[in-house]
Every structure is written in C-alpha cells, then in structure tokens.
Amino acid sequence: MSGQQKHQIVSIPVNREPRSFEKQRRDLLTGLERGGSGSSHSGNSITPYHDDWTGTVDHWVNSAWRRWDEDMRRLRRGMFALLPVDHFPLSTHDPFALMHQMEHHIQDIRDRMGTLDVPSTASASDFLKDAYEVGEDGKVHFKVRFDAKGFDPEDINVTSSDNRLTVHAKKETVKDGGKSIREFCRMVELPRSIDNNHLKCRLTDVSIPFSSCVVLLI
C-alpha cells in the first residue's frame, strides 16, 4: 500500500486566467494594501511565525511597488523553460526515469558552459528563492512559473508525483496539407511540505519590456 501511495500521480487541471500577469500583480499589491481579501486558496500557505507580520507585508508591498520594473524582469528570467522532448535520448516512458534523463542532460549542458548563469536551465531547486510569496490572503504561498509561450490550456498536461512536478506540453498544427508537432516537457522537484492535492495551475499572458510570453503559474 505504501508503495502505491508513494507513486500516486495527481493530475492538475490548467485553467486560463483572464487577467494578464501584470494585472494580477497589481491586483495583489492593491488588495494587500487594503488588508487582504482572504479569497486566495490556502492549501499550500504558510502561517507567519512572528507578531509583526502585518508590518512585514506592508514593507514588502511598498518595496514591490518601487521595484516594479526590476521585479517583472526578474520574474521573467526566473521562469522555467519547457525543453523540447526530442532533445533527450529517451528510452522509457516511466516518468521517474524520464526526469533523471532530463536532469542529467541539463547538468551536462551546465558543465560544458562552466559558471555561466543561464536561468532557463538552472538547478531544480534554484527557483526556491522566489517560489514563496505573499498571496491575496496575506499568507505566504508556494508558486512556480513556466514559460509556456505558444500553448493553450488544452495543450498542457500537469501532474505531480512524489513531490516531482511534470509539465508536458504538446501541440499539433496542420497547415498546407502538412502536420507539425511541438512537444516540450519539464520536471522540477517540489518541497516536501507541499501538498500535491492542493496545487492549482493558471495560464496567463505576460508582456514586459522586450518580451512577451504565456506563464503557467502553479
């Protein structure tokens, strides 16, 4: 029984967010300035551990407004890139073997590039420095973002198992009698404290200086 629970795969629906990424961000900061609405889901929230939490949130909001452009660029750079499936010499459909092959390939790229910082192929745990953020309810929530440009919600399959999150995107296009297929995938490890059954996904448009993409926010 424990083995079955360990490898339980949770499917996470992907919903289209009508607000742009920037609009969500502005609504978040404005709502927190008004004291929070309490409407955000709380499945993966963290309860503050000190009495002056309200002052801490106020300081974060004020700082976020001042650093708006900088934060937008930083969040964009910190998004996980979906990697082309055909770049990996896959010999199995097992998701855990797939993850190991992908991470081995990414590590090989890092080794060849030396110390050059490439956000899209960063370590699977590097994102944690930006993964915890205050939500609309004033509590701290876990978030991870993927660059899903060119895909719609129905093209994306998101699953979680053993605290490993898998994003698989596949799109078929028929044009001039021919068919083209774009298929991408990315796996990341989640903190053990995250409840797989409370993860939610939103696909939202984002437009920042010199770039435009679609973000899968989990």
C-alpha positions in Angstrom: 0.0 0.0 0.0 2.8 2.4 0.9 4.4 1.8 -2.5 1.2 2.7 -4.3 0.8 5.9 -2.3 4.4 6.9 -3.0 3.9 6.8 -6.7 0.4 8.2 -6.8 0.1 10.6 -9.7 -2.0 13.7 -9.2 -3.4 15.4 -12.3 -3.6 19.2 -12.0 -6.1 21.0 -14.3 -4.8 24.0 -16.2 -7.2 27.0 -16.4 -6.9 30.2 -18.4 -6.5 33.3 -16.3 -8.4 36.2 -17.8 -6.2 38.8 -16.2 -2.7 39.5 -17.5 0.3 38.6 -15.3 0.8 42.4 -14.7 -2.9 42.9 -13.8 -2.8 40.0 -11.3 0.4 41.5 -9.8 -1.2 45.0 -9.4 -4.4 43.5 -8.0 -2.3 41.5 -5.5 -0.4 44.6 -4.3 -3.5 46.8 -4.2 -5.5 44.1 -2.3 -2.8 43.7 0.3 -2.6 47.5 0.8 -6.3 47.3 1.7 -5.7 44.5 4.2 -6.2 41.4 2.0 -9.5 39.7 0.9 -9.0 36.2 2.2 -10.1 34.8 -1.1 -6.9 33.1 -2.1 -6.7 29.3 -1.8 -4.9 28.3 1.4 -3.8 24.7 0.6 -0.1 25.5 0.5 0.0 28.6 2.6 2.4 29.1 5.5 1.3 30.7 8.7 3.6 33.6 9.8 5.7 33.0 12.9 6.1 36.5 14.3 3.7 39.2 15.7 4.6 42.0 13.3 3.6 40.1 10.2 1.3 42.9 9.0 4.2 45.4 9.1 6.4 42.9 7.2 3.7 42.5 4.5 3.3 46.3 4.3 7.1 46.7 3.8 7.1 44.0 1.1 4.2 45.7 -0.8 5.9 49.1 -0.7 9.1 47.6 -1.9 7.4 45.7 -4.7 5.8 48.9 -6.0 9.2 50.7 -6.0 10.9 47.8 -7.8 8.1 47.1 -10.2 10.1 47.0 -13.5 13.0 45.2 -11.8 10.7 42.6 -10.3 9.0 42.0 -13.6 12.3 41.3 -15.4 13.5 39.1 -12.5 10.3 37.0 -12.5 10.6 36.6 -16.3 14.2 35.5 -16.0 13.3 33.1 -13.3 10.6 31.2 -15.2 11.3 27.6 -16.1 11.7 27.0 -19.8 9.9 24.0 -21.3 12.5 21.8 -23.0 12.0 20.0 -26.4 11.3 16.4 -25.8 13.3 15.3 -28.9 16.4 16.7 -27.3 16.5 13.8 -24.9 17.6 10.2 -25.8 14.5 8.8 -24.1 14.3 5.0 -23.9 11.4 4.7 -21.4 8.0 6.3 -20.7 8.5 5.9 -17.0 8.1 9.5 -15.5 10.9 9.0 -12.9 13.4 7.6 -15.4 12.4 10.5 -17.7 13.2 13.1 -15.0 16.6 11.6 -14.3 17.5 11.6 -18.0 16.4 15.2 -18.5 18.2 16.4 -15.4 21.3 14.5 -16.4 21.2 16.2 -19.9 20.7 19.6 -18.3 23.6 19.1 -15.9 25.8 18.1 -18.8 24.9 21.4 -20.5 25.8 23.3 -17.3 29.1 21.5 -17.0 30.0 22.5 -20.6 29.1 26.1 -20.0 31.1 26.4 -16.8 29.9 29.1 -14.4 27.8 30.9 -17.0 24.4 31.7 -15.4 21.6 30.5 -17.6 18.2 30.9 -15.7 16.2 28.6 -18.1 18.4 25.7 -17.2 19.0 26.5 -13.6 19.2 23.9 -10.8 15.8 22.4 -10.0 16.0 24.0 -6.5 17.3 27.5 -7.5 13.7 28.7 -8.0 13.0 28.4 -4.3 14.4 31.9 -3.6 11.4 33.3 -5.4 8.9 30.5 -5.0 7.4 31.6 -1.7 5.4 34.8 -2.0 2.6 36.6 -0.1 -0.8 35.8 -1.6 -4.0 37.8 -1.7 -5.0 36.5 1.7 -1.8 37.9 3.3 -0.3 34.4 3.8 2.8 33.0 2.2 2.2 30.7 -0.7 4.3 28.5 -2.9 4.5 29.5 -6.6 6.5 28.2 -9.6 6.3 29.7 -13.1 6.9 28.2 -16.5 7.3 29.9 -19.8 4.5 28.2 -21.9 4.5 30.5 -24.9 2.6 29.1 -27.9 0.5 26.7 -25.9 -3.2 26.7 -24.8 -4.6 25.1 -21.6 -5.8 22.1 -23.6 -2.2 21.5 -24.9 -0.7 21.3 -21.4 -0.7 18.3 -19.0 0.5 18.9 -15.5 1.0 16.1 -13.0 2.6 15.7 -9.6 4.0 12.5 -8.0 6.4 12.1 -5.1 6.8 15.8 -4.9 8.0 15.9 -8.5 6.1 18.3 -10.8 5.9 17.4 -14.5 4.7 19.8 -17.2 4.2 18.3 -20.6 3.0 20.5 -23.5 2.2 19.1 -27.0 0.6 21.0 -29.9 -0.2 19.7 -33.4 -0.6 22.1 -36.2 -2.0 21.3 -39.7 -1.1 23.7 -42.5 -0.9 23.4 -46.2 -1.6 19.7 -46.1 1.3 19.0 -43.6 1.3 18.5 -39.9 3.9 19.8 -37.4 4.2 18.7 -33.8 5.8 20.8 -31.0 6.3 18.8 -27.8 8.0 20.1 -24.7 8.5 18.9 -21.1 10.0 20.0 -17.8 10.2 18.4 -14.4 11.1 20.1 -11.1 11.3 18.9 -7.5 8.9 20.4 -5.1 9.5 20.9 -1.3 8.3 18.0 0.8 5.9 20.4 2.7 3.8 20.9 -0.5 0.5 19.1 -0.6 0.1 17.7 -4.2 -3.7 17.7 -3.8 -3.8 21.5 -3.4 -1.8 22.5 -6.4 -3.6 24.7 -8.9 -2.4 25.9 -12.4 -3.2 29.1 -14.3 -2.2 30.0 -17.8 -1.8 33.8 -18.1 -0.4 36.3 -20.6 2.6 38.4 -19.7 4.0 41.3 -21.5 7.2 43.0 -20.2 9.8 45.2 -21.9 11.4 43.3 -24.9 9.4 40.1 -24.3 6.0 38.5 -24.4 5.0 35.0 -23.3 2.5 32.9 -21.6 3.1 31.9 -18.0 2.0 28.6 -16.4 1.6 29.6 -12.7 1.4 26.7 -10.2 
